[in-house]
Amino acid sequence: MQGRRLATTDEIIAIVSPDSDEALDRLADWTDDRGIDLATVDVGENVDDVYDENRATLGVTLGGDGTFLEGIKSFAPRNIPQLGVNTGTLAFLARVEPEDIGAALDETIRGRAAVDSRQQVSVAGPGIDATGINDVMVQHVPPENPIDRKITRLDVHADDEYVGEFEGTGVAVSTPTGSTGVSLSADGPVHYPVNNHTLQLVPLHTHQIGVRPVVFSPETELRITTRGQASLQVDGGRANAILDEDDEIIVTGAEQLAHVVRTSYDDHFFTAISKKLGWDVRDADGTGASGDGAAPGADGAATTADGRSDRGTTTFSGPTTASGTADPDADTVDRALTIAKEAAQAAGDPLRELHGQVESVDVKSDKSDIVTEADHQADRIITTVVGNEFPDHAIFSEESTRQTGPDSAYTWVVDPLDGTGNFAHGNPNYSISIALVEDGEPVLGVVYVPETDELFSAVAGGDARKDGARIETTDRDRLDESMLISGYDPDGSFLSHFYQESRGVRRLGSAALNCCYLASGSADATWEYDTYPWDVAAGLVIARAAGAEITDETGQPFEFDLETDDRTALLGSNGSLHPALLEHLERDTGLATPSG
């Protein structure tokens, strides 16, 4: 999940522990001021009574790590991102302090927070079927007589491979989020939890010198068989069972990830551990080891001499000032490129989710509702993110009312769902198109393909890139060796006259994708009988930066016009193929009148 998506938050659901009244008052004041709905539930209560799946929801927990874990239990199955506010004592998971609630939430709804996807663990066996965010622990059953033997013996397999026999207190299967306490107590490794999707098997107080912690992929199926009675607990007892001799349980990574919101107001992971366990690496005078009073946090932020992160100095995209706002002196187009990429990827999340529902719907009107909702959600994310970062710019979107700003030099041109027909039929060939136009000319283009996770981008005068790697057009100059793409072709003239002359004509159903595939060499030319500015603004920048030649059907340079209602044809090629295309268009189709 992209942090930029949080800019469209409609409501907050807060899970509140006792003794969190002051933090709750701060949260209520903040939501009142921002016009965001707030619903609260006590720890252990069901959130279904207040949750609306049709609204953009942020989960907040007010409490310690126990409350945070209850939040994961409630929010993760509903795909709700979660921010933890620490009103407890020894908290490693909830790391925003109550006095920072407002600032952290401001950062979040401006789309400037990050969202970590956290691996969960699932366990199934006799009397148990549960999911946890921390760990699954299989241990000895406490004896009635406290001086009796406290040993359990377990056999462990990883998929079909025998790991070994574990004799001792037991074993823990931990996620990176839950690795800290268990591993520290058993001399195992501590995993950095951010976007770390692994499981580790940690022996607890073993009686065999050869047993060591082992790290597995989340797809690994760990089969644990008891040699005697054992106790099983998930996340410290939130789910539990007593296992008998020869019982078998299966532990593996859960498919559902938990989404944890991380702001610059969080204590960073290693800072939190150092502070709360008294591990501060400080000189006697309180300065850092470097002597300058500050050390880098886990993800690049500075931490002050008292171990707190230097509030407000870390944002997650683009140059910023110390207050977390955009630096007005930074190059506008370069900063806009970062914002456009993040906005496109954030909008891709709900499109993927809704696209997966289309094929399971039989009623045409219901499919239409899904497509409409997809357009709306993607458009809202993009326009909100762009509006937050560039409030003076105009925004021109296919799906929403044009927004104007006092700085008329810059206009964002957005198509949140190019390839609507494909989307409605479950076809993966649809895209998100975002362009920045300066004084009437497109200067930046980003096209994102949600189903394949391909990101095309370019700035006018620079290189075209796909997923960060430079791309360029082909150099073929013969029609009979070339692959062509056709856009809208009302009477099939382009297809019928070029199919036999080339190695094929393909129609993808997305003008933005057509330009990008031309740019990346997946096709040698593309034809559009007519275009809309939002369809081609981003693709034009990308194709031209990759070396493409873009004209109308007569060979005249293609002129981008944001205001036109007239038919505007587009012929794009790798350049060397262009003369042959124009000649063939005139001779066989009558679509063109050669220039010059």
RODO-2510 file (C-alpha; in nm, 4 decimals, decimal comma):
residues 596
     n   res          X          Y          Z
     1     m     0,0000     0,0000     0,0000
     2     q     0,1286     0,3448    -0,0907
     3     g     0,1382     0,6178     0,1727
     4     r     0,0080     0,8698    -0,0815
     5     r    -0,3252     0,6876    -0,0773
     6     l    -0,3822     0,8053     0,2786
     7     a    -0,4405     1,1583     0,1475
     8     t    -0,8019     1,0596     0,0753
     9     t    -0,8820     0,9459     0,4312
    10     d    -1,2546     0,9946     0,5083
    11     e    -1,2747     0,8569     0,8577
    12     i    -1,0665     0,7380     1,1497
    13     i    -1,1524     0,4403     1,3670
    14     a    -0,9698     0,4515     1,6992
    15     i    -0,9249     0,1514     1,9261
    16     v    -0,8845     0,2981     2,2713
    17     s    -0,7323     0,1449     2,5832
    18     p    -0,8148     0,2620     2,9363
    19     d    -0,6260     0,5666     3,0628
    20     s    -0,5988     0,7161     2,7116
    21     d    -0,8450     1,0004     2,7665
    22     e    -0,5953     1,2788     2,7026
    23     a    -0,4771     1,1251     2,3753
    24     l    -0,8377     1,0648     2,2691
    25     d    -0,9219     1,4311     2,3374
    26     r    -0,6300     1,5368     2,1165
    27     l    -0,7494     1,3033     1,8415
    28     a    -1,1096     1,4255     1,8659
    29     d    -1,0008     1,7894     1,8455
    30     w    -0,7879     1,7144     1,5417
    31     t    -1,0649     1,5320     1,3529
    32     d    -1,3144     1,8089     1,4341
    33     d    -1,0776     2,0709     1,2960
    34     r    -1,0167     1,8719     0,9750
    35     g    -1,3775     1,7637     0,9131
    36     i    -1,2848     1,3945     0,9313
    37     d    -1,5254     1,1528     1,0979
    38     l    -1,4070     0,9749     1,4118
    39     a    -1,5449     0,6524     1,5562
    40     t    -1,4066     0,4919     1,8726
    41     v    -1,4224     0,1400     2,0095
    42     d    -1,2805    -0,0010     2,3302
    43     v    -1,0098    -0,2649     2,3187
    44     g    -1,1672    -0,6020     2,2422
    45     e    -1,4818    -0,4613     2,0795
    46     n    -1,5771    -0,5402     1,7198
    47     v    -1,5157    -0,2566     1,4715
    48     d    -1,7798    -0,3830     1,2264
    49     d    -2,0448    -0,1638     1,3896
    50     v    -1,8566     0,1516     1,2851
    51     y    -1,6597     0,0374     0,9768
    52     d    -1,7835     0,1275     0,6265
    53     e    -1,5917    -0,0569     0,3551
    54     n    -1,6863     0,2111     0,1023
    55     r    -1,4964     0,4821     0,2875
    56     a    -1,1220     0,5488     0,3008
    57     t    -1,0455     0,4526     0,6596
    58     l    -0,7378     0,4988     0,8778
    59     g    -0,7057     0,2926     1,1942
    60     v    -0,5501     0,4466     1,5050
    61     t    -0,4679     0,2684     1,8291
    62     l    -0,4350     0,4567     2,1576
    63     g    -0,2510     0,2414     2,4080
    64     g     0,0554     0,0233     2,4314
    65     d     0,1646    -0,2750     2,2270
    66     g    -0,1290    -0,4841     2,3496
    67     t    -0,3718    -0,2310     2,2038
    68     f    -0,1624    -0,2146     1,8863
    69     l    -0,1909    -0,5945     1,8475
    70     e    -0,5671    -0,5713     1,8961
    71     g    -0,5662    -0,3124     1,6180
    72     i    -0,3798    -0,5479     1,3866
    73     k    -0,6361    -0,8169     1,4644
    74     s    -0,9203    -0,5804     1,3701
    75     f    -0,7680    -0,3704     1,0913
    76     a    -0,5441    -0,6106     0,8939
    77     p    -0,8270    -0,8414     0,7708
    78     r    -1,0074    -0,5304     0,6434
    79     n    -0,6926    -0,3938     0,4743
    80     i    -0,7037    -0,0806     0,6917
    81     p    -0,3677     0,0927     0,7496
    82     q    -0,2898     0,1505     1,1159
    83     l    -0,1099     0,4215     1,3137
    84     g    -0,0092     0,3390     1,6708
    85     v    -0,0037     0,6069     1,9410
    86     n     0,1836     0,5049     2,2537
    87     t     0,0008     0,5772     2,5778
    88     g     0,1541     0,2718     2,7437
    89     t     0,4958     0,2176     2,8977
    90     l     0,7236    -0,0340     2,7231
    91     a     0,5962    -0,0119     2,3633
    92     f     0,7959    -0,1239     2,0595
    93     l     0,5094    -0,1190     1,8082
    94     a     0,3097     0,1940     1,8948
    95     r     0,5724     0,4633     1,8527
    96     v     0,3954     0,8001     1,8100
    97     e     0,3851     0,9963     2,1350
    98     p     0,0485     1,1530     2,2351
    99     e     0,1763     1,5096     2,1997
   100     d     0,2655     1,4356     1,8355
   101     i    -0,0768     1,2995     1,7300
   102     g    -0,1824     1,6096     1,5380
   103     a     0,1463     1,6561     1,3537
   104     a     0,1711     1,2859     1,2647
   105     l    -0,1855     1,2797     1,1336
   106     d    -0,1322     1,6002     0,9343
   107     e     0,1624     1,4328     0,7659
   108     t    -0,0477     1,1230     0,7031
   109     i    -0,3459     1,2931     0,5381
   110     r    -0,1145     1,5003     0,3217
   111     g     0,0088     1,1711     0,1785
   112     r     0,3581     1,2139     0,3212
   113     a     0,3664     0,9127     0,5518
   114     a     0,4959     0,5721     0,4534
   115     v     0,3082     0,2438     0,4900
   116     d     0,5066    -0,0651     0,5865
   117     s     0,3652    -0,4021     0,4926
   118     r     0,4253    -0,6367     0,7852
   119     q     0,4362    -1,0142     0,7547
   120     q     0,1860    -1,2038     0,9671
   121     v     0,2012    -1,5697     1,0715
   122     s    -0,0774    -1,8268     1,0560
   123     v    -0,1104    -2,1535     1,2471
   124     a    -0,3493    -2,4441     1,2016
   125     g    -0,3781    -2,7636     1,4037
   126     p    -0,5883    -2,9412     1,6653
   127     g    -0,8026    -2,6810     1,8397
   128     i    -0,6328    -2,3855     1,6714
   129     d    -0,6687    -2,1834     1,3509
   130     a    -0,5322    -1,8354     1,4017
   131     t    -0,3280    -1,5487     1,2598
   132     g    -0,0813    -1,3332     1,4504
   133     i     0,1510    -1,0412     1,3858
   134     n     0,4208    -1,1384     1,6382
   135     d     0,4784    -1,5082     1,6933
   136     v     0,3535    -1,8614     1,7468
   137     m     0,5069    -2,0217     2,0542
   138     v     0,4982    -2,3934     2,1334
   139     q     0,6239    -2,4547     2,4868
   140     h     0,6107    -2,6977     2,7747
   141     v     0,2926    -2,7152     2,9778
   142     p     0,3647    -2,5776     3,3252
   143     p     0,3712    -2,8730     3,5666
   144     e     0,1473    -2,8844     3,8693
   145     n     0,4543    -2,9193     4,0875
   146     p     0,6851    -2,6264     4,0044
   147     i     0,9972    -2,8351     4,0696
   148     d     0,9016    -3,0997     3,8104
   149     r     1,0764    -3,1199     3,4738
   150     k     0,9910    -2,8281     3,2414
   151     i     1,0999    -2,9771     2,9092
   152     t     0,9212    -3,0332     2,5806
   153     r     1,0428    -3,2248     2,2754
   154     l     0,9373    -3,1225     1,9258
   155     d     1,0137    -3,2425     1,5739
   156     v     1,0198    -2,9726     1,3055
   157     h     0,9970    -3,0075     0,9259
   158     a     1,0312    -2,7252     0,6726
   159     d     0,8186    -2,8284     0,3752
   160     d     0,9429    -3,1863     0,3207
   161     e     1,2833    -3,1405     0,4844
   162     y     1,3511    -3,2465     0,8419
   163     v     1,4955    -2,9559     1,0416
   164     g     1,5593    -3,1515     1,3585
   165     e     1,4504    -3,2308     1,7098
   166     f     1,4098    -2,9412     1,9513
   167     e     1,4379    -3,0239     2,3211
   168     g     1,4037    -2,7504     2,5789
   169     t     1,1455    -2,4914     2,6720
   170     g     0,9995    -2,5013     2,3193
   171     v     1,0174    -2,3071     1,9927
   172     a     0,8861    -1,9792     1,8598
   173     v     0,8036    -1,8996     1,4977
   174     s     0,8381    -1,5218     1,4808
   175     t     0,7690    -1,2547     1,2232
   176     p     1,0214    -0,9698     1,1941
   177     t     0,7737    -0,7534     1,3887
   178     g     0,7647    -1,0024     1,6741
   179     s     1,1279    -1,1049     1,6639
   180     t     1,2595    -0,8610     1,9213
   181     g     1,1508    -0,9896     2,2601
   182     v     1,1594    -1,3601     2,1749
   183     s     1,4977    -1,3449     2,0076
   184     l     1,6545    -1,1356     2,2822
   185     s     1,5437    -1,3870     2,5425
   186     a     1,6797    -1,6812     2,3411
   187     d     2,0028    -1,5289     2,2039
   188     g     1,8598    -1,5161     1,8531
   189     p     1,8816    -1,2420     1,5884
   190     v     1,6651    -0,9305     1,5873
   191     h     1,5083    -0,8610     1,2480
   192     y     1,4498    -0,5106     1,1159
   193     p     1,0728    -0,5327     1,0561
   194     v     1,0134    -0,2753     0,7796
   195     n     0,8947    -0,4570     0,4648
   196     n     1,0774    -0,7699     0,5806
   197     h     0,8666    -1,0714     0,4843
   198     t     1,0343    -1,3629     0,6576
   199     l     0,9723    -1,6044     0,9427
   200     q     1,2328    -1,7212     1,1907
   201     l     1,2310    -2,0389     1,3947
   202     v     1,3839    -1,9670     1,7364
   203     p     1,4597    -2,2468     1,9848
   204     l     1,3723    -2,1474     2,3401
   205     h     1,6264    -2,2400     2,6079
   206     t     1,7447    -2,5539     2,4364
   207     h     1,9367    -2,8408     2,5868
   208     q     2,1274    -2,9140     2,2671
   209     i     2,4281    -2,7125     2,1578
   210     g     2,3644    -2,7666     1,7859
   211     v     2,0252    -2,5968     1,7700
   212     r     2,0296    -2,2468     1,6217
   213     p     1,7702    -1,9976     1,4940
   214     v     1,6770    -2,0477     1,1292
   215     v     1,5237    -1,7952     0,8859
   216     f     1,2625    -1,9078     0,6304
   217     s     1,0609    -1,7505     0,3531
   218     p     0,6954    -1,6866     0,4420
   219     e     0,5897    -1,9489     0,1864
   220     t     0,7685    -2,2231     0,3836
   221     e     0,5339    -2,4644     0,5580
   222     l     0,6708    -2,5460     0,9031
   223     r     0,5294    -2,8699     1,0414
   224     i     0,5756    -2,9060     1,4164
   225     t     0,4993    -3,2419     1,5824
   226     t     0,4853    -3,2846     1,9581
   227     r     0,6620    -3,5658     2,1436
   228     g     0,4460    -3,4926     2,4464
   229     q     0,1918    -3,2459     2,5735
   230     a     0,2651    -2,8829     2,4816
   231     s     0,1115    -2,5380     2,5103
   232     l     0,0560    -2,3228     2,1986
   233     q     0,0094    -1,9468     2,2114
   234     v    -0,0310    -1,6876     1,9359
   235     d     0,0729    -1,3283     2,0083
   236     g     0,1158    -1,3832     2,3791
   237     g    -0,2030    -1,5836     2,4278
   238     r    -0,4545    -1,3990     2,2098
   239     a    -0,5189    -1,7454     2,0670
   240     n    -0,4083    -2,0605     2,2487
   241     a    -0,4485    -2,4376     2,2699
   242     i    -0,3110    -2,7381     2,4563
   243     l    -0,1508    -2,9935     2,2223
   244     d    -0,1319    -3,3651     2,2989
   245     e     0,1480    -3,6059     2,2143
   246     d     0,1908    -3,6598     1,8362
   247     d    -0,0267    -3,3601     1,7514
   248     e     0,0884    -3,1759     1,4409
   249     i     0,0541    -2,8073     1,3643
   250     i     0,1308    -2,6199     1,0423
   251     v     0,2856    -2,2723     1,0667
   252     t     0,3426    -2,0514     0,7638
   253     g     0,3309    -1,6905     0,6547
   254     a    -0,0193    -1,5452     0,6394
   255     e    -0,1402    -1,4203     0,3007
   256     q    -0,2906    -1,1074     0,4572
   257     l    -0,0258    -0,8487     0,5387
   258     a    -0,0686    -0,5862     0,8087
   259     h    -0,0242    -0,2226     0,7018
   260     v     0,1531    -0,0019     0,9542
   261     v     0,1668     0,3743     0,8978
   262     r     0,5089     0,5264     0,9660
   263     t     0,5601     0,9011     0,9989
   264     s     0,8570     1,1191     1,0824
   265     y     0,7045     1,1500     1,4303
   266     d     0,7602     0,7820     1,5088
   267     d     1,0512     0,6798     1,7226
   268     h     1,2565     0,4705     1,4835
   269     f     1,2950     0,0998     1,5465
   270     f     1,6506     0,0928     1,6771
   271     t     1,6009     0,4172     1,8673
   272     a     1,2987     0,2683     2,0442
   273     i     1,4869    -0,0494     2,1380
   274     s     1,7889     0,1448     2,2627
   275     k     1,5795     0,3807     2,4723
   276     k     1,3501     0,1261     2,6285
   277     l     1,6124    -0,1371     2,7019
   278     g     1,8728     0,1111     2,8182
   279     w     2,1057     0,0433     2,5279
   280     d     2,1638     0,4071     2,4378
   281     v     2,5023     0,4373     2,2719
   282     r     2,5944     0,7649     2,4373
   283     d     2,8966     0,9169     2,5997
   284     a     2,8801     1,0162     2,9615
   285     d     2,8075     1,3772     2,8661
   286     g     2,4957     1,2724     2,6734
   287     t     2,6292     1,3345     2,3253
   288     g     2,6349     1,0743     2,0517
   289     a     2,9400     0,8690     1,9685
   290     s     3,0241     1,1153     1,6931
   291     g     3,0190     1,4007     1,9449
   292     d     2,7668     1,6087     1,7494
   293     g     2,4625     1,5251     1,9568
   294     a     2,2707     1,3489     1,6780
   295     a     2,2805     1,0120     1,5103
   296     p     2,0951     0,8775     1,2087
   297     g     1,7703     0,6973     1,2743
   298     a     1,6826     0,3611     1,1234
   299     d     1,5566     0,5088     0,7999
   300     g     1,7692     0,8165     0,7658
   301     a     1,6145     1,0656     1,0066
   302     a     1,8325     1,2339     1,2652
   303     t     1,7848     1,1462     1,6287
   304     t     1,8591     1,3959     1,8991
   305     a     2,0783     1,3458     2,2023
   306     d     1,7868     1,2202     2,4101
   307     g     1,7096     0,9480     2,1551
   308     r     1,3994     1,1126     2,0082
   309     s     1,3778     1,1528     1,6339
   310     d     1,4364     1,5084     1,5137
   311     r     1,0682     1,5893     1,4633
   312     g     0,9578     1,7019     1,1214
   313     t     1,2874     1,6510     0,9392
   314     t     1,1945     1,3303     0,7613
   315     t     0,9493     1,3078     0,4738
   316     f     0,9179     1,0304     0,2261
   317     s     0,9378     1,1979    -0,1108
   318     g     1,0842     1,5065    -0,2642
   319     p     1,2878     1,7915    -0,1182
   320     t     1,1343     1,9451     0,1925
   321     t     1,1996     2,2153     0,4430
   322     a     1,2550     2,1539     0,8137
   323     s     0,8821     2,1964     0,8717
   324     g     0,7994     1,9126     0,6334
   325     t     0,6607     2,1380     0,3595
   326     a     0,7795     2,1455     0,0028
   327     d     1,0908     2,3468    -0,0713
   328     p     0,9820     2,6266    -0,3074
   329     d     1,3359     2,6584    -0,4418
   330     a     1,3534     2,2956    -0,5579
   331     d     1,3140     2,2368    -0,9286
   332     t     0,9396     2,2117    -0,9885
   333     v     0,9478     1,9510    -1,2650
   334     d     1,1941     1,7219    -1,0893
   335     r     0,9909     1,7315    -0,7698
   336     a     0,6708     1,6858    -0,9694
   337     l     0,8133     1,3674    -1,1231
   338     t     0,8508     1,2099    -0,7787
   339     i     0,5011     1,3144    -0,6759
   340     a     0,3480     1,1882    -1,0023
   341     k     0,5121     0,8467    -0,9639
   342     e     0,3918     0,8096    -0,6066
   343     a     0,0406     0,9297    -0,6907
   344     a     0,0135     0,6857    -0,9826
   345     q     0,1307     0,3892    -0,7751
   346     a    -0,1013     0,4855    -0,4888
   347     a    -0,3963     0,5036    -0,7300
   348     g    -0,2995     0,1629    -0,8649
   349     d    -0,3854    -0,0040    -0,5313
   350     p    -0,7658     0,0444    -0,5474
   351     l    -0,7687    -0,0231    -0,9230
   352     r    -0,6083    -0,3636    -0,8677
   353     e    -0,8503    -0,4394    -0,5861
   354     l    -1,1588    -0,3446    -0,7880
   355     h    -1,0300    -0,5059    -1,1084
   356     g    -1,0189    -0,8358    -0,9223
   357     q    -1,3925    -0,8053    -0,8526
   358     v    -1,5035    -0,7423    -1,2105
   359     e    -1,4996    -1,0989    -1,3420
   360     s    -1,6969    -1,2297    -1,0433
   361     v    -1,9849    -0,9910    -1,1198
   362     d    -2,2528    -1,1123    -1,3618
   363     v    -2,4844    -0,8100    -1,3741
   364     k    -2,3818    -0,5410    -1,6236
   365     s    -2,5027    -0,2552    -1,4027
   366     d    -2,2940    -0,3873    -1,1124
   367     k    -1,9852    -0,3994    -1,3347
   368     s    -2,0531    -0,0428    -1,4380
   369     d    -2,0691     0,0575    -1,0716
   370     i    -1,7289    -0,1019    -1,0079
   371     v    -1,5715     0,0788    -1,3037
   372     t    -1,7237     0,4092    -1,1927
   373     e    -1,5916     0,3551    -0,8397
   374     a    -1,2474     0,2667    -0,9764
   375     d    -1,2367     0,5878    -1,1797
   376     h    -1,3528     0,7889    -0,8804
   377     q    -1,1080     0,6425    -0,6284
   378     a    -0,8042     0,6701    -0,8549
   379     d    -0,8950     1,0244    -0,9585
   380     r    -0,9480     1,1347    -0,6005
   381     i    -0,6126     0,9966    -0,4859
   382     i    -0,4193     1,1601    -0,7695
   383     t    -0,5883     1,4994    -0,7571
   384     t    -0,5676     1,5129    -0,3769
   385     v    -0,1981     1,4272    -0,3709
   386     v    -0,1151     1,6729    -0,6483
   387     g    -0,3338     1,9427    -0,4937
   388     n    -0,1623     1,8987    -0,1558
   389     e     0,1857     1,9313    -0,3013
   390     f     0,1158     2,1937    -0,5689
   391     p    -0,1800     2,4031    -0,4520
   392     d    -0,1062     2,6779    -0,7066
   393     h    -0,1199     2,4474    -1,0092
   394     a    -0,4278     2,3789    -1,2215
   395     i    -0,5538     2,0203    -1,2563
   396     f    -0,7334     1,8916    -1,5652
   397     s    -0,8768     1,5432    -1,5169
   398     e    -1,1027     1,3373    -1,7398
   399     e    -1,3049     1,2236    -1,4396
   400     s    -1,3468     1,5404    -1,2340
   401     t    -1,4122     1,9114    -1,2617
   402     r    -1,1143     2,1118    -1,3731
   403     q    -0,9357     2,2818    -1,0844
   404     t    -0,7659     2,6124    -1,1480
   405     g    -0,4874     2,7854    -0,9591
   406     p    -0,3262     3,1278    -0,9742
   407     d    -0,0096     2,9813    -1,1280
   408     s    -0,1406     2,9292    -1,4809
   409     a     0,1980     2,8184    -1,6149
   410     y     0,1463     2,4626    -1,4833
   411     t    -0,1461     2,2307    -1,5455
   412     w    -0,1657     1,8654    -1,4446
   413     v    -0,3448     1,6462    -1,6988
   414     v    -0,4786     1,3246    -1,5488
   415     d    -0,6477     1,0142    -1,6855
   416     p    -0,7010     0,7945    -1,3780
   417     l    -0,8146     0,4948    -1,5842
   418     d    -0,7122     0,4753    -1,9497
   419     g    -0,8588     0,1582    -2,0950
   420     t    -1,1965     0,1567    -1,9228
   421     g    -1,3401    -0,1061    -2,1584
   422     n    -1,0528    -0,3406    -2,0828
   423     f    -1,0958    -0,2843    -1,7092
   424     a    -1,4679    -0,3595    -1,7287
   425     h    -1,3977    -0,6949    -1,8950
   426     g    -1,1220    -0,8055    -1,6591
   427     n    -0,8515    -0,7346    -1,9189
   428     p    -0,5178    -0,6217    -1,7641
   429     n    -0,4375    -0,3667    -2,0388
   430     y    -0,5356    -0,0494    -1,8588
   431     s    -0,3185     0,2272    -1,7176
   432     i    -0,2965     0,5471    -1,5139
   433     s    -0,1700     0,8527    -1,6983
   434     i    -0,0374     1,1702    -1,5317
   435     a     0,1282     1,4594    -1,7150
   436     l     0,2470     1,8064    -1,6228
   437     v     0,1925     2,0742    -1,8863
   438     e     0,3947     2,3953    -1,8749
   439     d     0,2722     2,6885    -2,0861
   440     g     0,0650     2,4519    -2,2978
   441     e     0,3386     2,1927    -2,3647
   442     p     0,3681     1,8560    -2,1829
   443     v     0,6984     1,8483    -1,9932
   444     l     0,6541     1,5458    -1,7695
   445     g     0,4837     1,2111    -1,8173
   446     v     0,4153     0,9140    -1,5910
   447     v     0,2193     0,6067    -1,6984
   448     y     0,1614     0,3242    -1,4509
   449     v     0,0267    -0,0219    -1,5363
   450     p    -0,1257    -0,1619    -1,2138
   451     e    -0,1624    -0,5246    -1,3220
   452     t     0,2018    -0,5633    -1,4316
   453     d     0,3494    -0,3035    -1,1921
   454     e     0,5282    -0,1303    -1,4816
   455     l     0,6111     0,2374    -1,4328
   456     f     0,7021     0,4479    -1,7374
   457     s     0,8289     0,8026    -1,6890
   458     a     1,0118     1,0880    -1,8573
   459     v     1,0856     1,4573    -1,8353
   460     a     1,1084     1,6501    -2,1623
   461     g     1,4719     1,6759    -2,2675
   462     g     1,5723     1,3778    -2,0523
   463     d     1,5688     0,9995    -2,0838
   464     a     1,2593     0,7827    -2,0942
   465     r     1,2566     0,5122    -1,8295
   466     k     1,0702     0,1965    -1,7394
   467     d     1,1010     0,0984    -1,3722
   468     g     1,4068     0,3206    -1,3524
   469     a     1,5906     0,1661    -1,6499
   470     r     1,6479     0,3720    -1,9638
   471     i     1,4368     0,2761    -2,2669
   472     e     1,4459     0,3741    -2,6325
   473     t     1,2666     0,2965    -2,9562
   474     t     1,3736     0,0370    -3,2124
   475     d     1,5636     0,1242    -3,5319
   476     r     1,3680    -0,0870    -3,7842
   477     d     1,2893     0,0873    -4,1144
   478     r     1,0982    -0,1854    -4,3025
   479     l     0,7263    -0,2383    -4,2633
   480     d     0,7534    -0,6111    -4,3254
   481     e     0,9785    -0,6432    -4,0191
   482     s     0,7723    -0,4206    -3,7895
   483     m     0,5053    -0,4662    -3,5243
   484     l     0,2383    -0,1940    -3,5186
   485     i    -0,0206    -0,0841    -3,2630
   486     s    -0,3555     0,0647    -3,3555
   487     g    -0,5723     0,2789    -3,1341
   488     y    -0,9226     0,3833    -3,2321
   489     d    -0,9708     0,2811    -3,5965
   490     p    -1,3433     0,3390    -3,6708
   491     d    -1,3708     0,1583    -4,0053
   492     g    -1,0721    -0,0732    -3,9666
   493     s    -0,8760     0,0986    -4,2454
   494     f    -0,5442     0,0967    -4,0612
   495     l    -0,5769    -0,2670    -3,9594
   496     s    -0,6870    -0,3935    -4,3018
   497     h    -0,4214    -0,2055    -4,4990
   498     f    -0,1241    -0,2599    -4,2689
   499     y    -0,1830    -0,6103    -4,1358
   500     q    -0,0470    -0,7891    -4,4394
   501     e     0,2336    -0,5382    -4,4872
   502     s     0,3779    -0,5818    -4,1371
   503     r     0,4409    -0,8524    -3,8809
   504     g     0,1065    -0,7708    -3,7243
   505     v    -0,1165    -0,4950    -3,5934
   506     r    -0,2224    -0,5096    -3,2305
   507     r    -0,4917    -0,3094    -3,0556
   508     l    -0,4437    -0,2777    -2,6785
   509     g    -0,7216    -0,0346    -2,5887
   510     s    -0,5090     0,2212    -2,4019
   511     a    -0,3554     0,5153    -2,5871
   512     a    -0,1145     0,5839    -2,3001
   513     l     0,0102     0,2246    -2,3130
   514     n     0,0462     0,2426    -2,6908
   515     c     0,2899     0,5334    -2,6580
   516     c     0,4836     0,3588    -2,3805
   517     y     0,5202     0,0342    -2,5754
   518     l     0,6459     0,2366    -2,8705
   519     a     0,8947     0,4042    -2,6364
   520     s     1,0190     0,0754    -2,4913
   521     g     1,0591    -0,1036    -2,8266
   522     s     0,7662    -0,3415    -2,7803
   523     a     0,6207    -0,1941    -3,1007
   524     d     0,7694     0,0022    -3,3890
   525     a     0,4761     0,2375    -3,4534
   526     t     0,1360     0,3364    -3,3194
   527     w    -0,1688     0,4956    -3,4846
   528     e    -0,4618     0,6822    -3,3292
   529     y    -0,7460     0,8042    -3,5536
   530     d    -0,8312     1,0643    -3,2917
   531     t    -0,7058     1,1469    -2,9454
   532     y    -0,8048     1,3279    -2,6297
   533     p    -0,5415     1,5356    -2,4485
   534     w    -0,5663     1,3346    -2,1251
   535     d    -0,5104     1,0108    -2,3198
   536     v    -0,1793     1,1121    -2,4738
   537     a    -0,0240     1,3942    -2,2681
   538     a     0,1993     1,1667    -2,0585
   539     g     0,2646     0,9196    -2,3389
   540     l     0,3851     1,1988    -2,5678
   541     v     0,6596     1,2984    -2,3254
   542     i     0,7697     0,9394    -2,2719
   543     a     0,7693     0,8445    -2,6406
   544     r     0,9540     1,1569    -2,7505
   545     a     1,2153     1,1140    -2,4773
   546     a     1,2730     0,7583    -2,6032
   547     g     1,3430     0,8857    -2,9560
   548     a     1,0002     0,8498    -3,1163
   549     e     0,8739     1,0738    -3,3946
   550     i     0,5165     1,1910    -3,3352
   551     t     0,3129     1,3555    -3,6130
   552     d    -0,0412     1,3792    -3,7420
   553     e    -0,1524     1,1706    -4,0425
   554     t     0,0018     1,4202    -4,2867
   555     g     0,3453     1,4133    -4,1316
   556     q     0,3119     1,7501    -3,9617
   557     p     0,4414     1,7612    -3,6016
   558     f     0,1719     1,6585    -3,3576
   559     e     0,0373     1,9618    -3,1757
   560     f    -0,0877     1,9086    -2,8217
   561     d    -0,3920     2,1235    -2,7444
   562     l    -0,5588     2,0988    -2,4069
   563     e    -0,8633     2,2957    -2,5171
   564     t    -0,9440     2,1439    -2,8582
   565     d    -1,2641     1,9552    -2,9366
   566     d    -1,1499     1,8672    -3,2894
   567     r    -1,0312     1,5280    -3,4078
   568     t    -0,6548     1,5024    -3,3676
   569     a    -0,4876     1,2045    -3,5308
   570     l    -0,1579     1,0719    -3,3987
   571     l     0,1056     0,8726    -3,5834
   572     g     0,4050     0,7681    -3,3761
   573     s     0,7035     0,5623    -3,4815
   574     n     1,0660     0,4932    -3,4079
   575     g     1,1504     0,7629    -3,6648
   576     s     1,3220     0,5504    -3,9287
   577     l     0,9908     0,3811    -4,0118
   578     h     0,7968     0,7064    -4,0450
   579     p     0,8425     0,7710    -4,4204
   580     a     0,7137     0,4239    -4,5070
   581     l     0,4125     0,4680    -4,2766
   582     l     0,3162     0,8033    -4,4282
   583     e     0,3570     0,6745    -4,7834
   584     h     0,1420     0,3720    -4,7098
   585     l    -0,1240     0,5790    -4,5304
   586     e    -0,1661     0,8015    -4,8377
   587     r    -0,1421     0,5349    -5,1065
   588     d    -0,3628     0,2651    -4,9598
   589     t    -0,5926     0,4235    -4,7063
   590     g    -0,6387     0,7847    -4,8106
   591     l    -0,5927     0,8814    -4,4468
   592     a    -0,2963     1,1065    -4,5123
   593     t    -0,1780     1,3728    -4,7465
   594     p     0,2024     1,3632    -4,7459
   595     s     0,3691     1,6850    -4,6408
   596     g     0,6541     1,8549    -4,8195
***
